[in-house]
Amino acid sequence: MASYFRAWQALPSRQLVLLLLLILAVALANIHQPYPDLAPLQHIPTVLLIVAGPPLLRRFPLSDGAVGSLTAFLLLHTLAGRYTYSNVPYDAWARALTGHDISSSFGLARNNFDRLVHLCFGLLWTCPFAEGARRHAGLSRRAAAMMAFLFVGAFSAIYEIFEWQLTLLAPANLADDYNGQQGDPWDSQKDMAMAILGAAVASLWALPGRRA
């Protein structure tokens, strides 16, 4: 236990602030939780990552930018998780700010916040993974970018398989609400495509000559 607390103390100050911000976000997301039955499925993975974060970052350090990128994704996921993704009220927020809703403006027939989060998974996880592969596995910049791209594709497929298994094991109403297919039989494939698109864009940024 003492070594665990030392891992927290050893975090760079900016990374410590980011983790504390994420803890606060998860706590706020569960105040007057509108979907209490689904909240654990949405937020427990984030809590586990927070708990594991300090020792992992002590063993495999990353730059502040990389940790910030991962935190930005987890904050977005935490917001989406509060509303089970399918019910994020972005149309209501847009109407309050501009008088127009996003779905009507773009002809959207479903809540597409899940597509945004999958896209951001590719955008925000690719460069941190590539950085870790360079720093801790000794890969070249090009090889690290390729491995990061493959990681996003593989992880996206594994996650969709997990959702499918949950559909088989959980009560029908719980599984459907968690999966958030919203009647789209190609939901899994589209989610993976968005993540891969994000990873492709981020991989170009991670290639040699793009950044130091």
C-alpha positions as CSV (number, residue, x, y, z in Angstrom):
1,M,0.0,0.0,0.0
2,A,2.9,2.4,0.8
3,S,4.4,1.8,-2.6
4,Y,1.0,2.6,-4.2
5,F,0.8,6.0,-2.4
6,R,4.4,6.6,-3.4
7,A,3.4,6.1,-7.1
8,W,0.8,8.9,-6.6
9,Q,3.4,11.1,-5.0
10,A,5.8,10.4,-7.9
11,L,3.4,11.6,-10.6
12,P,4.4,14.9,-12.3
13,S,2.2,17.7,-11.0
14,R,0.3,18.1,-14.3
15,Q,-0.5,14.4,-14.5
16,L,-1.6,14.4,-10.9
17,V,-4.0,17.3,-11.6
18,L,-5.4,15.4,-14.6
19,L,-6.1,12.3,-12.6
20,L,-7.7,14.3,-9.8
21,L,-9.9,16.1,-12.5
22,L,-10.9,12.7,-13.8
23,I,-11.9,11.5,-10.3
24,L,-14.0,14.6,-9.8
25,A,-15.7,14.1,-13.2
26,V,-16.6,10.5,-12.3
27,A,-18.0,11.6,-9.0
28,L,-20.1,14.4,-10.6
29,A,-21.3,12.1,-13.3
30,N,-22.9,9.9,-10.6
31,I,-24.7,12.6,-8.7
32,H,-28.5,12.1,-9.2
33,Q,-27.5,9.5,-11.8
34,P,-30.4,9.2,-14.3
35,Y,-29.6,5.6,-15.2
36,P,-28.4,3.9,-12.0
37,D,-28.7,0.3,-13.3
38,L,-26.2,1.1,-16.2
39,A,-23.9,3.4,-14.3
40,P,-21.6,0.7,-13.0
41,L,-21.0,-0.8,-16.5
42,Q,-20.1,2.7,-17.8
43,H,-17.9,4.0,-15.0
44,I,-16.2,1.0,-13.4
45,P,-13.6,0.7,-16.3
46,T,-12.7,4.3,-15.8
47,V,-12.3,3.9,-12.0
48,L,-10.1,0.9,-12.6
49,L,-7.9,2.9,-15.0
50,I,-7.7,5.7,-12.4
51,V,-6.6,3.2,-9.7
52,A,-4.1,1.5,-12.0
53,G,-2.8,4.8,-13.5
54,P,-0.1,5.9,-11.0
55,P,1.8,2.6,-10.8
56,L,1.5,2.1,-14.6
57,L,2.8,5.7,-15.2
58,R,5.6,5.1,-12.7
59,R,6.6,1.9,-14.5
60,F,5.9,3.2,-18.0
61,P,6.2,7.1,-17.9
62,L,4.4,9.1,-20.6
63,S,4.6,12.8,-21.4
64,D,2.1,15.3,-20.0
65,G,0.6,15.6,-23.5
66,A,0.0,11.8,-23.8
67,V,-1.6,11.6,-20.4
68,G,-3.7,14.7,-21.3
69,S,-4.9,13.0,-24.4
70,L,-5.9,9.9,-22.6
71,T,-7.6,12.0,-19.9
72,A,-9.5,14.0,-22.5
73,F,-10.9,10.7,-23.9
74,L,-11.9,9.4,-20.5
75,L,-13.6,12.7,-19.6
76,L,-15.6,12.4,-22.8
77,H,-16.5,8.8,-22.0
78,T,-17.5,9.8,-18.5
79,L,-19.9,12.4,-19.8
80,A,-21.3,9.9,-22.3
81,G,-21.5,7.2,-19.6
82,R,-23.7,9.4,-17.4
83,Y,-26.4,9.3,-20.2
84,T,-25.6,5.8,-21.4
85,Y,-24.3,7.3,-24.7
86,S,-27.7,7.0,-26.5
87,N,-29.3,9.7,-24.3
88,V,-26.7,12.4,-24.2
89,P,-28.9,15.5,-24.6
90,Y,-26.7,17.4,-27.1
91,D,-29.7,18.6,-29.0
92,A,-31.2,20.2,-25.9
93,W,-27.8,21.8,-25.2
94,A,-27.5,23.1,-28.7
95,R,-31.0,24.5,-28.7
96,A,-30.2,26.3,-25.4
97,L,-27.1,27.8,-26.9
98,T,-28.1,28.5,-30.5
99,G,-31.8,28.0,-30.8
100,H,-31.2,25.1,-33.2
101,D,-30.6,21.4,-32.6
102,I,-27.8,19.3,-34.2
103,S,-30.0,16.4,-35.4
104,S,-32.3,18.6,-37.4
105,S,-29.5,20.7,-38.8
106,F,-27.6,17.6,-40.1
107,G,-30.6,15.3,-40.7
108,L,-29.6,12.8,-38.1
109,A,-32.1,10.1,-37.2
110,R,-30.3,8.8,-34.1
111,N,-28.2,10.0,-31.2
112,N,-24.7,10.0,-32.6
113,F,-22.7,10.8,-29.5
114,D,-21.4,7.2,-29.5
115,R,-19.9,7.7,-33.0
116,L,-18.1,10.8,-31.7
117,V,-16.6,9.0,-28.8
118,H,-15.4,6.1,-31.0
119,L,-13.8,8.6,-33.4
120,C,-12.1,10.3,-30.4
121,F,-10.9,6.9,-29.2
122,G,-8.9,6.6,-32.3
123,L,-7.8,10.3,-32.3
124,L,-6.8,10.4,-28.6
125,W,-5.3,7.0,-27.9
126,T,-3.2,6.5,-31.0
127,C,-0.4,9.0,-30.2
128,P,0.0,8.0,-26.5
129,F,0.2,4.3,-27.5
130,A,2.8,5.2,-30.2
131,E,4.8,7.2,-27.7
132,G,4.7,4.3,-25.2
133,A,5.9,1.9,-28.0
134,R,8.8,4.2,-28.9
135,R,9.9,4.9,-25.3
136,H,9.4,1.5,-23.7
137,A,9.6,-1.0,-26.6
138,G,12.2,0.7,-28.7
139,L,10.2,0.8,-31.8
140,S,10.9,3.3,-34.6
141,R,8.6,6.2,-35.1
142,R,7.0,4.6,-38.2
143,A,6.7,1.1,-36.5
144,A,5.2,2.7,-33.4
145,A,2.6,4.6,-35.5
146,M,1.6,1.4,-37.3
147,M,1.4,-0.6,-34.0
148,A,-0.8,2.2,-32.5
149,F,-3.1,2.0,-35.5
150,L,-3.4,-1.7,-35.2
151,F,-4.0,-1.5,-31.5
152,V,-7.0,0.8,-32.0
153,G,-8.5,-1.5,-34.6
154,A,-7.9,-4.6,-32.4
155,F,-9.2,-3.0,-29.2
156,S,-12.3,-1.7,-31.0
157,A,-13.1,-5.2,-32.2
158,I,-12.5,-6.7,-28.8
159,Y,-14.8,-4.1,-27.2
160,E,-17.6,-4.9,-29.7
161,I,-17.2,-8.6,-29.0
162,F,-17.6,-7.8,-25.3
163,E,-20.8,-5.9,-26.0
164,W,-22.1,-8.9,-28.0
165,Q,-21.3,-11.3,-25.1
166,L,-23.0,-8.9,-22.7
167,T,-26.1,-9.1,-25.0
168,L,-26.1,-12.9,-24.5
169,L,-25.6,-12.8,-20.8
170,A,-27.4,-9.7,-19.5
171,P,-31.2,-9.1,-19.3
172,A,-32.5,-8.0,-22.7
173,N,-33.4,-4.4,-21.7
174,L,-30.1,-3.8,-19.9
175,A,-28.0,-5.2,-22.7
176,D,-29.9,-3.1,-25.3
177,D,-29.5,0.1,-23.4
178,Y,-25.8,-0.5,-22.8
179,N,-25.1,-1.5,-26.4
180,G,-26.9,1.6,-27.7
181,Q,-27.6,0.2,-31.1
182,Q,-30.7,2.3,-31.5
183,G,-32.1,-0.1,-34.0
184,D,-29.0,0.0,-36.3
185,P,-27.9,-3.6,-37.2
186,W,-24.6,-2.2,-38.4
187,D,-23.9,-0.3,-35.2
188,S,-20.8,-2.3,-34.3
189,Q,-19.2,-2.0,-37.7
190,K,-19.8,1.7,-37.8
191,D,-18.3,2.2,-34.3
192,M,-15.2,0.3,-35.3
193,A,-15.0,2.3,-38.6
194,M,-15.1,5.6,-36.7
195,A,-12.3,4.4,-34.3
196,I,-10.2,3.3,-37.2
197,L,-10.8,6.6,-39.0
198,G,-9.6,8.5,-36.0
199,A,-6.6,6.2,-35.6
200,A,-5.7,6.7,-39.3
201,V,-5.7,10.5,-38.9
202,A,-3.7,10.4,-35.6
203,S,-1.2,7.9,-37.1
204,L,-0.4,10.4,-39.8
205,W,0.4,12.9,-37.0
206,A,2.6,10.3,-35.3
207,L,4.7,9.5,-38.4
208,P,8.3,10.7,-38.8
209,G,8.6,14.3,-39.6
210,R,5.3,15.3,-38.0
211,R,6.4,15.9,-34.5
212,A,9.6,15.7,-32.4
